[in-house]
Amino acid sequence: MINKELIELQKGCGATCVVIPNEDYKELDSKNIVNADSDDSELLTIFKEIIFNKEGIDYFIITEIDKLKENLQDKYYQIVKDREFNGYKLPENMIIVLTVEDRESLKKISQELYHFCVVAF
């Protein structure tokens, strides 16, 4: 079960993300979802939509980060660290959420990315 209070505390915090179980992201309202294995063009489209519709979207959810090889997680490290992708910035109060299968899968998040994570389950 996710800790919604802990997730909400990340609002406005730069260079941070929250990790929750895969199935629990459905409990979060007003979200934009992308699968971790999305290519750059798909990510760019989502970022343009987030920027364009920044009112009312509270969560940018990257699902199944644990299924992505560590070396391919670099782009998400940059997104969390800089809160931007290809020049498109995330709104200040948007919370970045990563999902994983279970606690054991936390080990599959790259060390660099994990340093920015708050585990909320």
N, C-alpha and C positions, 0 to 999 in steps of 0.2 A: 504494500500500500504506500502510495506516495505521500510525502510531507508537503502539502500545498503551502503551508506557512513558510517553510524554508525556501520553496521555489519563489514565492512572492518577494521575499527579502532580497532576491537578486535583481529586482527591477531597478534600473538605473546604474547598476554596477558594470563598469567596463571590464573587458577581458575576463569574463567569467561565463560559465555555462552550467547547466544542471543536468544530471544524469538520472533517468528514471527507467523502470522496466518498460519493454515494448508495448505491452497491452495498456499501460496506464496513461499514455498520452491522450487517450480518448476522453479522459476526465477533465482535460484542460479546454476551456472555451477560447474562442477567437484566436485561431491558430493558422499558420501556414506550414504545410508539411512537405518535406522532401526526403526521398530515400537516400541514404549515404552513398549508394553506388550511382547516383545521378551524374551525368556528364556535365561539363562546364556550360554548355549552351542551355541546358535545362535549368541549371542553377542561376544563370544570368537572367533568364526569363522570370524566375521566381523572385529574384532580387528586384527586378523592375516592377513587378506587381506589388511587392512589399512597399517599395518606395512610393509608388503611385497611390496605393491604398493604405498608407501608414496609419490612418485613423482606425482604431478599433481592432487592430491585430496585436495581441499581447505576446504571442509565442511564435518563435521560429523553431520548428521541430525537425531534427535530423534523425530519421529512424534507422535502426539497425547499424549503428556505427561499429559495433563489435564484429560484424560480418565482413567489414572492409579491411583489407590488408593494411598493416600499420603504415607502410610507405605511401599509401593512397589517402591517408588521413591528413596529410599535410595541408591540403586546401581548407579543411575544416579548422585546423589549428590557426591558420591565417584569418579565417572568418571570425573565430572567437577572439583572437588576440586583437585584431584591428577593427572588428565589427563592420567589415566591408568586403565586397567582392567586385572586382573589376571596376572600381570607382563608385559603386553604389553602396551607400552606407545604410546600416540598419538604424531604425529609430532608437533614440536613447533609452526609452523605457521598455523596449522589446527584450524579452528573456529568451536566450538561446537554450534549447533543450536537446539533449542527446538521449537516444534510447538504446538499451542493451537487453539481451535475453534474461539475464539474472546476475546476481552478485559476482559469481565466478567469471562472467564475461567482462567485468570491469578490467580484468588483466589484459584484455585484447585491445584496449584503448592505448594508443601510443603514449609514451612517457611525456612527451612535449604537450600533447593535448590534455592529458590527465591532470597536469599541474593547474589547469584553469577550471577544473571540474569541481562541483559541489554535488555529492551524492545525496539524493533526496528520497531514499527508500531504505 
